[in-house]
Amino acid sequence: MLTGGEVKNFRKQLLLWFRQFQRDLPWRRTKDPYRIWISEIMLQQTRVAAVIPYYERFLARFPDVRALAEAPQEEVLRLWSGLGYYSRARNLQKAAQQIVQQHGEQFPREEKAVLALPGIGPYTGAAILSIAFEARHAVLDGNVARVLARLGALRGDLRESRRWQSLQKTAAELLDPKSPGDWNQAMMELGAMVCTPHSPKCLLCPVANLCRARRSGDPESFPEKRKKREGVQIVLAAAVFFTPRGQTLLLSPPREKGERKPAADDVATLVSRMWHFPTVAIRKHALTELRSFVADLLPAQNGVLPFEPLARVRHAVTYRNVTVLPFRVAIAKIPHIRGTKSIPLKDFSKLPVSNLTRKIARAALSESAAAPEIRSKLQL
């Protein structure tokens, strides 16, 4: 992709640019592997701006690996609530427990031991080891792959197994052996801030003189766009109970059901296996099917409860486009039922809930006098 002299220039120009223009991010002010690990997990498929407040709150509550390992899982999920992809939080705690039990509370330095931790793959492992310990491991994520594809004007699907392995080899060859941590961050920063998927800022690029895609006159055509998975339309109905005292009813987090892959409209998956309103996937008629679900949940109330339709809610989870039809259900008193929780709606944000559940709550509060105050606690 580059000659020996070009590689030297590429390294020099990119590192000079990064050290002068890098963003001031909280995880860049530390070499603590625990904090770098937390940031890398949070940054997976999540924007930097969204991560920063979560990162700061999370570390305030769990300042070290033992605090995270020993915390109630519900507390970990509550502080993660709103970031999405909640398996990350569950794996994070499992890995913390493994570090405490097997590594004496010290984040391991060996690649094999790092990759054995739940939730850590080759990219995340390389990022932590290089940034925290200056280990010579090259990262390869979507941003870095795009930079390399444009640098060499590469065509084809970058995620194809052999091509991805080739890109990993190229990333390793370009890695600056003297500053692997800065180098990896510089490559990721270049892809995130300059060599962006659309309208790349070639005039600001520190290595534009070495880029074959720019020389082609159409850098944005590299790499080729991947074919998106066809979207699946899903309709749910949810019951939001209200008592005169402002209590509402939530169902407990559903448990995992073995190794079988859940259906696209699996409610447990869509609510991220966290506290949620009574919700059902709709096949034909929303109100009829939701009434039947509630009747099974509250048999003594069957046929008595009023269902008031609320504004529909839109939500997207990867390839799934979800429409939720929420109903406000007035009830005098919420009965005690195993696997449920009755709480004031104003305390809703004290429990771990998914973004989908937050949106349903906001829809239910839209006509309430208390809505502005409570909705502010439910912002995504």
NUMILUM-491977 format. One record per residue (C-alpha): x, y, z; residue in one letter. Coordinates in nm, 3 decimals. Layout:
<pts>
+---------+---------+---------+---+
!       u !       v !       w ! r !
+---------+---------+---------+---+
!       X !       Y !       Z ! a !
...
+---------+---------+---------+---+
</pts>
This chain:
<pts>
+---------+---------+---------+---+
!       u !       v !       w ! r !
+---------+---------+---------+---+
!   0.000 !   0.000 !   0.000 ! m !
!   0.288 !   0.236 !   0.086 ! l !
!   0.663 !   0.219 !   0.021 ! t !
!   0.913 !   0.227 !   0.306 ! g !
!   0.969 !   0.601 !   0.274 ! g !
!   0.598 !   0.670 !   0.247 ! e !
!   0.528 !   0.469 !   0.562 ! v !
!   0.778 !   0.682 !   0.752 ! k !
!   0.616 !   1.003 !   0.627 ! n !
!   0.268 !   0.870 !   0.695 ! f !
!   0.356 !   0.795 !   1.058 ! r !
!   0.527 !   1.129 !   1.113 ! k !
!   0.250 !   1.339 !   0.956 ! q !
!  -0.035 !   1.155 !   1.129 ! l !
!   0.122 !   1.162 !   1.476 ! l !
!   0.209 !   1.532 !   1.449 ! l !
!  -0.152 !   1.606 !   1.352 ! w !
!  -0.297 !   1.393 !   1.632 ! f !
!  -0.079 !   1.540 !   1.903 ! r !
!  -0.172 !   1.890 !   1.796 ! q !
!  -0.543 !   1.851 !   1.715 ! f !
!  -0.674 !   1.552 !   1.910 ! q !
!  -1.000 !   1.598 !   2.100 ! r !
!  -0.970 !   1.643 !   2.475 ! d !
!  -1.160 !   1.335 !   2.596 ! l !
!  -1.169 !   1.217 !   2.959 ! p !
!  -1.029 !   0.871 !   2.884 ! w !
!  -0.730 !   1.029 !   2.710 ! r !
!  -0.617 !   1.185 !   3.037 ! r !
!  -0.530 !   0.850 !   3.195 ! t !
!  -0.326 !   0.535 !   3.143 ! k !
!  -0.539 !   0.341 !   3.391 ! d !
!  -0.638 !   0.022 !   3.202 ! p !
!  -0.964 !   0.000 !   3.400 ! y !
!  -1.080 !   0.343 !   3.281 ! r !
!  -0.959 !   0.285 !   2.926 ! i !
!  -1.144 !  -0.049 !   2.922 ! w !
!  -1.468 !   0.116 !   3.041 ! i !
!  -1.440 !   0.381 !   2.770 ! s !
!  -1.371 !   0.130 !   2.493 ! e !
!  -1.675 !  -0.080 !   2.585 ! i !
!  -1.900 !   0.226 !   2.604 ! m !
!  -1.774 !   0.358 !   2.270 ! l !
!  -1.874 !   0.042 !   2.083 ! q !
!  -2.145 !   0.154 !   1.836 ! q !
!  -2.204 !   0.470 !   2.041 ! t !
!  -2.118 !   0.834 !   1.969 ! r !
!  -1.845 !   1.002 !   2.177 ! v !
!  -2.074 !   1.287 !   2.284 ! a !
!  -2.329 !   1.039 !   2.419 ! a !
!  -2.067 !   0.838 !   2.605 ! v !
!  -1.896 !   1.117 !   2.805 ! i !
!  -2.167 !   1.179 !   3.071 ! p !
!  -2.226 !   0.805 !   3.114 ! y !
!  -1.854 !   0.743 !   3.149 ! y !
!  -1.819 !   1.006 !   3.420 ! e !
!  -2.125 !   0.888 !   3.617 ! r !
!  -2.025 !   0.523 !   3.584 ! f !
!  -1.673 !   0.581 !   3.720 ! l !
!  -1.803 !   0.799 !   4.001 ! a !
!  -2.011 !   0.502 !   4.117 ! r !
!  -1.764 !   0.225 !   4.024 ! f !
!  -1.416 !   0.381 !   4.062 ! p !
!  -1.231 !   0.049 !   4.044 ! d !
!  -1.274 !  -0.306 !   3.924 ! v !
!  -1.374 !  -0.444 !   4.265 ! r !
!  -1.653 !  -0.189 !   4.304 ! a !
!  -1.790 !  -0.294 !   3.966 ! l !
!  -1.750 !  -0.665 !   4.037 ! a !
!  -1.935 !  -0.649 !   4.368 ! e !
!  -2.218 !  -0.413 !   4.266 ! a !
!  -2.576 !  -0.539 !   4.219 ! p !
!  -2.632 !  -0.602 !   3.849 ! q !
!  -2.946 !  -0.388 !   3.859 ! e !
!  -2.735 !  -0.091 !   3.970 ! e !
!  -2.487 !  -0.147 !   3.687 ! v !
!  -2.772 !  -0.162 !   3.434 ! l !
!  -2.939 !   0.146 !   3.582 ! r !
!  -2.626 !   0.354 !   3.528 ! l !
!  -2.597 !   0.211 !   3.176 ! w !
!  -2.964 !   0.278 !   3.102 ! s !
!  -2.994 !   0.487 !   2.786 ! g !
!  -2.664 !   0.377 !   2.626 ! l !
!  -2.820 !   0.072 !   2.459 ! g !
!  -2.665 !  -0.265 !   2.375 ! y !
!  -2.703 !  -0.374 !   2.736 ! y !
!  -2.515 !  -0.699 !   2.692 ! s !
!  -2.208 !  -0.474 !   2.706 ! r !
!  -2.287 !  -0.379 !   3.066 ! a !
!  -2.359 !  -0.737 !   3.167 ! r !
!  -2.034 !  -0.859 !   3.010 ! n !
!  -1.846 !  -0.570 !   3.167 ! l !
!  -1.946 !  -0.683 !   3.514 ! q !
!  -1.875 !  -1.048 !   3.435 ! k !
!  -1.528 !  -0.948 !   3.315 ! a !
!  -1.472 !  -0.739 !   3.630 ! a !
!  -1.557 !  -1.040 !   3.844 ! q !
!  -1.316 !  -1.252 !   3.640 ! q !
!  -1.039 !  -0.994 !   3.685 ! i !
!  -1.094 !  -0.992 !   4.061 ! v !
!  -1.103 !  -1.371 !   4.088 ! q !
!  -0.829 !  -1.466 !   3.842 ! q !
!  -0.598 !  -1.164 !   3.816 ! h !
!  -0.587 !  -1.015 !   4.164 ! g !
!  -0.787 !  -0.706 !   4.058 ! e !
!  -0.519 !  -0.613 !   3.802 ! q !
!  -0.618 !  -0.580 !   3.436 ! f !
!  -0.414 !  -0.848 !   3.254 ! p !
!  -0.134 !  -0.748 !   3.017 ! r !
!  -0.125 !  -1.071 !   2.814 ! e !
!  -0.334 !  -1.072 !   2.495 ! e !
!  -0.465 !  -1.424 !   2.555 ! k !
!  -0.589 !  -1.336 !   2.904 ! a !
!  -0.749 !  -1.013 !   2.780 ! v !
!  -0.934 !  -1.189 !   2.498 ! l !
!  -1.064 !  -1.444 !   2.748 ! a !
!  -1.259 !  -1.169 !   2.928 ! l !
!  -1.632 !  -1.149 !   2.841 ! p !
!  -1.715 !  -0.876 !   2.592 ! g !
!  -1.360 !  -0.820 !   2.467 ! i !
!  -1.268 !  -0.907 !   2.109 ! g !
!  -0.956 !  -0.842 !   1.899 ! p !
!  -1.028 !  -0.471 !   1.840 ! y !
!  -1.110 !  -0.385 !   2.203 ! t !
!  -0.820 !  -0.594 !   2.332 ! g !
!  -0.574 !  -0.423 !   2.097 ! a !
!  -0.704 !  -0.078 !   2.192 ! a !
!  -0.670 !  -0.137 !   2.568 ! i !
!  -0.330 !  -0.304 !   2.551 ! l !
!  -0.179 !  -0.041 !   2.324 ! s !
!  -0.324 !   0.266 !   2.496 ! i !
!  -0.274 !   0.152 !   2.856 ! a !
!   0.049 !  -0.047 !   2.822 ! f !
!   0.200 !   0.068 !   2.488 ! e !
!   0.181 !  -0.290 !   2.363 ! a !
!   0.235 !  -0.329 !   1.988 ! r !
!  -0.114 !  -0.428 !   1.880 ! h !
!  -0.281 !  -0.254 !   1.585 ! a !
!  -0.653 !  -0.176 !   1.609 ! v !
!  -0.891 !  -0.234 !   1.322 ! l !
!  -1.244 !  -0.099 !   1.344 ! d !
!  -1.477 !   0.061 !   1.091 ! g !
!  -1.300 !   0.397 !   1.104 ! n !
!  -0.953 !   0.251 !   1.060 ! v !
!  -1.071 !   0.017 !   0.783 ! a !
!  -1.218 !   0.312 !   0.592 ! r !
!  -0.890 !   0.506 !   0.622 ! v !
!  -0.695 !   0.209 !   0.490 ! l !
!  -0.942 !   0.147 !   0.207 ! a !
!  -0.907 !   0.506 !   0.090 ! r !
!  -0.535 !   0.512 !   0.139 ! l !
!  -0.499 !   0.217 !  -0.099 ! g !
!  -0.815 !   0.281 !  -0.308 ! a !
!  -0.946 !  -0.063 !  -0.217 ! l !
!  -1.272 !  -0.197 !  -0.359 ! r !
!  -1.498 !  -0.474 !  -0.236 ! g !
!  -1.666 !  -0.556 !   0.093 ! d !
!  -1.418 !  -0.471 !   0.368 ! l !
!  -1.590 !  -0.707 !   0.611 ! r !
!  -1.533 !  -1.009 !   0.389 ! e !
!  -1.316 !  -1.243 !   0.597 ! s !
!  -1.003 !  -1.251 !   0.381 ! r !
!  -1.013 !  -0.880 !   0.307 ! r !
!  -1.055 !  -0.796 !   0.675 ! w !
!  -0.755 !  -1.018 !   0.759 ! q !
!  -0.555 !  -0.835 !   0.491 ! s !
!  -0.655 !  -0.499 !   0.639 ! l !
!  -0.549 !  -0.620 !   0.984 ! q !
!  -0.209 !  -0.711 !   0.842 ! k !
!  -0.179 !  -0.368 !   0.679 ! t !
!  -0.276 !  -0.196 !   1.005 ! a !
!  -0.004 !  -0.391 !   1.185 ! a !
!   0.256 !  -0.295 !   0.922 ! e !
!   0.170 !   0.075 !   0.955 ! l !
!   0.166 !   0.071 !   1.336 ! l !
!   0.428 !   0.304 !   1.484 ! d !
!   0.632 !   0.074 !   1.712 ! p !
!   0.749 !   0.363 !   1.930 ! k !
!   0.400 !   0.502 !   2.006 ! s !
!   0.139 !   0.229 !   1.950 ! p !
!  -0.114 !   0.391 !   2.185 ! g !
!  -0.105 !   0.732 !   2.020 ! d !
!  -0.087 !   0.569 !   1.679 ! w !
!  -0.403 !   0.367 !   1.723 ! n !
!  -0.590 !   0.666 !   1.860 ! q !
!  -0.463 !   0.879 !   1.573 ! a !
!  -0.591 !   0.633 !   1.313 ! m !
!  -0.931 !   0.617 !   1.483 ! m !
!  -0.942 !   0.996 !   1.522 ! e !
!  -0.860 !   1.046 !   1.155 ! l !
!  -1.148 !   0.819 !   1.053 ! g !
!  -1.392 !   0.974 !   1.299 ! a !
!  -1.315 !   1.342 !   1.238 ! m !
!  -1.161 !   1.380 !   0.890 ! v !
!  -1.189 !   1.066 !   0.676 ! c !
!  -1.562 !   1.039 !   0.744 ! t !
!  -1.803 !   0.810 !   0.552 ! p !
!  -1.968 !   1.106 !   0.379 ! h !
!  -1.805 !   1.430 !   0.261 ! s !
!  -1.453 !   1.348 !   0.384 ! p !
!  -1.252 !   1.659 !   0.475 ! k !
!  -0.960 !   1.591 !   0.244 ! c !
!  -0.831 !   1.950 !   0.263 ! l !
!  -0.773 !   1.902 !   0.637 ! l !
!  -0.625 !   1.554 !   0.613 ! c !
!  -0.260 !   1.536 !   0.728 ! p !
!  -0.188 !   1.241 !   0.496 ! v !
!  -0.391 !   1.345 !   0.191 ! a !
!  -0.076 !   1.352 !  -0.024 ! n !
!  -0.045 !   0.974 !   0.021 ! l !
!  -0.411 !   0.886 !  -0.041 ! c !
!  -0.491 !   0.702 !  -0.365 ! r !
!  -0.866 !   0.752 !  -0.326 ! a !
!  -0.815 !   1.129 !  -0.322 ! r !
!  -0.603 !   1.106 !  -0.633 ! r !
!  -0.888 !   0.923 !  -0.803 ! s !
!  -1.102 !   1.236 !  -0.764 ! g !
!  -1.384 !   1.054 !  -0.584 ! d !
!  -1.265 !   0.951 !  -0.235 ! p !
!  -1.620 !   0.907 !  -0.109 ! e !
!  -1.670 !   0.611 !  -0.343 ! s !
!  -1.419 !   0.418 !  -0.129 ! f !
!  -1.493 !   0.181 !   0.030 ! p !
!  -1.793 !   0.038 !  -0.152 ! e !
!  -2.118 !   0.069 !   0.040 ! k !
!  -2.231 !  -0.250 !   0.210 ! r !
!  -2.574 !  -0.385 !   0.134 ! k !
!  -2.798 !  -0.317 !   0.428 ! k !
!  -3.002 !  -0.597 !   0.575 ! r !
!  -3.365 !  -0.561 !   0.482 ! e !
!  -3.561 !  -0.404 !   0.766 ! g !
!  -3.823 !  -0.594 !   0.963 ! v !
!  -4.140 !  -0.414 !   1.073 ! q !
!  -4.255 !  -0.498 !   1.426 ! i !
!  -4.566 !  -0.379 !   1.610 ! v !
!  -4.595 !  -0.392 !   1.988 ! l !
!  -4.869 !  -0.283 !   2.227 ! a !
!  -4.792 !  -0.168 !   2.582 ! a !
!  -5.008 !  -0.100 !   2.888 ! a !
!  -4.904 !   0.192 !   3.109 ! v !
!  -5.095 !   0.166 !   3.436 ! f !
!  -5.180 !   0.477 !   3.640 ! f !
!  -5.323 !   0.498 !   3.989 ! t !
!  -5.463 !   0.816 !   4.148 ! p !
!  -5.137 !   0.837 !   4.345 ! r !
!  -4.923 !   0.817 !   4.033 ! g !
!  -4.810 !   0.457 !   4.069 ! q !
!  -4.733 !   0.248 !   3.764 ! t !
!  -4.665 !  -0.122 !   3.703 ! l !
!  -4.344 !  -0.268 !   3.564 ! l !
!  -4.259 !  -0.626 !   3.482 ! l !
!  -3.930 !  -0.778 !   3.594 ! s !
!  -3.642 !  -0.833 !   3.351 ! p !
!  -3.710 !  -1.149 !   3.145 ! p !
!  -3.459 !  -1.430 !   3.177 ! r !
!  -3.248 !  -1.578 !   2.902 ! e !
!  -3.404 !  -1.883 !   2.733 ! k !
!  -3.113 !  -2.109 !   2.645 ! g !
!  -2.900 !  -2.075 !   2.334 ! e !
!  -3.179 !  -2.050 !   2.076 ! r !
!  -3.175 !  -1.723 !   1.885 ! k !
!  -3.486 !  -1.518 !   1.974 ! p !
!  -3.738 !  -1.411 !   1.712 ! a !
!  -3.710 !  -1.059 !   1.572 ! a !
!  -4.018 !  -0.948 !   1.767 ! d !
!  -3.913 !  -1.109 !   2.095 ! d !
!  -4.027 !  -0.859 !   2.358 ! v !
!  -3.756 !  -0.960 !   2.607 ! a !
!  -3.488 !  -0.872 !   2.353 ! t !
!  -3.653 !  -0.546 !   2.249 ! l !
!  -3.672 !  -0.423 !   2.610 ! v !
!  -3.310 !  -0.533 !   2.662 ! s !
!  -3.412 !  -0.776 !   2.936 ! r !
!  -3.479 !  -0.493 !   3.179 ! m !
!  -3.779 !  -0.355 !   3.371 ! w !
!  -4.060 !  -0.271 !   3.130 ! h !
!  -4.431 !  -0.201 !   3.092 ! f !
!  -4.659 !  -0.496 !   3.014 ! p !
!  -4.587 !  -0.535 !   2.643 ! t !
!  -4.690 !  -0.783 !   2.376 ! v !
!  -4.597 !  -0.839 !   2.012 ! a !
!  -4.903 !  -0.785 !   1.793 ! i !
!  -5.016 !  -1.032 !   1.528 ! r !
!  -5.353 !  -0.884 !   1.420 ! k !
!  -5.542 !  -0.657 !   1.662 ! h !
!  -5.346 !  -0.449 !   1.914 ! a !
!  -5.613 !  -0.373 !   2.173 ! l !
!  -5.763 !  -0.721 !   2.173 ! t !
!  -5.426 !  -0.890 !   2.215 ! e !
!  -5.308 !  -0.645 !   2.479 ! l !
!  -5.634 !  -0.688 !   2.676 ! r !
!  -5.583 !  -1.064 !   2.667 ! s !
!  -5.226 !  -1.024 !   2.792 ! f !
!  -5.338 !  -0.795 !   3.077 ! v !
!  -5.626 !  -1.029 !   3.165 ! a !
!  -5.375 !  -1.310 !   3.218 ! d !
!  -5.160 !  -1.076 !   3.426 ! l !
!  -5.448 !  -0.930 !   3.633 ! l !
!  -5.733 !  -1.184 !   3.610 ! p !
!  -5.940 !  -1.011 !   3.881 ! a !
!  -5.953 !  -0.693 !   3.669 ! q !
!  -6.063 !  -0.863 !   3.346 ! n !
!  -6.318 !  -0.657 !   3.151 ! g !
!  -6.310 !  -0.368 !   3.400 ! v !
!  -6.006 !  -0.164 !   3.305 ! l !
!  -6.030 !   0.127 !   3.055 ! p !
!  -5.765 !   0.138 !   2.782 ! f !
!  -5.693 !   0.489 !   2.651 ! e !
!  -5.483 !   0.497 !   2.332 ! p !
!  -5.177 !   0.722 !   2.336 ! l !
!  -4.953 !   0.858 !   2.063 ! a !
!  -4.762 !   0.579 !   1.892 ! r !
!  -4.391 !   0.538 !   1.956 ! v !
!  -4.122 !   0.472 !   1.696 ! r !
!  -3.802 !   0.289 !   1.777 ! h !
!  -3.523 !   0.119 !   1.585 ! a !
!  -3.305 !  -0.171 !   1.698 ! v !
!  -3.046 !  -0.264 !   1.432 ! t !
!  -3.255 !  -0.395 !   1.140 ! y !
!  -3.584 !  -0.389 !   1.333 ! r !
!  -3.822 !  -0.095 !   1.292 ! n !
!  -4.052 !  -0.098 !   1.592 ! v !
!  -4.388 !   0.073 !   1.628 ! t !
!  -4.536 !   0.070 !   1.978 ! v !
!  -4.906 !   0.134 !   2.038 ! l !
!  -4.919 !   0.241 !   2.405 ! p !
!  -5.238 !   0.253 !   2.612 ! f !
!  -5.290 !   0.438 !   2.938 ! r !
!  -5.476 !   0.213 !   3.182 ! v !
!  -5.640 !   0.376 !   3.486 ! a !
!  -5.654 !   0.150 !   3.791 ! i !
!  -5.750 !   0.222 !   4.152 ! a !
!  -5.469 !   0.018 !   4.304 ! k !
!  -5.199 !  -0.199 !   4.158 ! i !
!  -5.216 !  -0.548 !   4.311 ! p !
!  -4.906 !  -0.724 !   4.436 ! h !
!  -4.799 !  -0.977 !   4.174 ! i !
!  -4.483 !  -1.182 !   4.173 ! r !
!  -4.237 !  -1.060 !   3.913 ! g !
!  -4.376 !  -0.706 !   3.901 ! t !
!  -4.297 !  -0.379 !   4.071 ! k !
!  -4.527 !  -0.090 !   4.159 ! s !
!  -4.342 !   0.242 !   4.170 ! i !
!  -4.425 !   0.612 !   4.137 ! p !
!  -4.380 !   0.713 !   3.775 ! l !
!  -4.168 !   1.006 !   3.892 ! k !
!  -3.914 !   0.750 !   4.022 ! d !
!  -3.907 !   0.566 !   3.691 ! f !
!  -3.547 !   0.659 !   3.611 ! s !
!  -3.423 !   0.492 !   3.931 ! k !
!  -3.466 !   0.152 !   3.766 ! l !
!  -3.270 !   0.006 !   3.475 ! p !
!  -3.492 !   0.046 !   3.168 ! v !
!  -3.430 !   0.042 !   2.794 ! s !
!  -3.464 !   0.334 !   2.555 ! n !
!  -3.780 !   0.173 !   2.418 ! l !
!  -3.939 !   0.172 !   2.763 ! t !
!  -3.832 !   0.533 !   2.818 ! r !
!  -4.007 !   0.637 !   2.498 ! k !
!  -4.327 !   0.463 !   2.606 ! i !
!  -4.312 !   0.644 !   2.940 ! a !
!  -4.270 !   0.979 !   2.768 ! r !
!  -4.570 !   0.910 !   2.547 ! a !
!  -4.779 !   0.827 !   2.854 ! a !
!  -4.670 !   1.146 !   3.030 ! l !
!  -4.733 !   1.376 !   2.735 ! s !
!  -5.075 !   1.485 !   2.864 ! e !
!  -4.987 !   1.488 !   3.232 ! s !
!  -4.941 !   1.809 !   3.429 ! a !
!  -4.629 !   1.659 !   3.580 ! a !
!  -4.496 !   1.552 !   3.244 ! a !
!  -4.227 !   1.821 !   3.189 ! p !
!  -4.059 !   1.750 !   3.523 ! e !
!  -4.068 !   1.373 !   3.487 ! i !
!  -3.988 !   1.366 !   3.115 ! r !
!  -3.666 !   1.556 !   3.184 ! s !
!  -3.548 !   1.254 !   3.383 ! k !
!  -3.627 !   1.023 !   3.092 ! l !
!  -3.430 !   1.198 !   2.821 ! q !
!  -3.246 !   0.955 !   2.594 ! l !
+---------+---------+---------+---+
</pts>
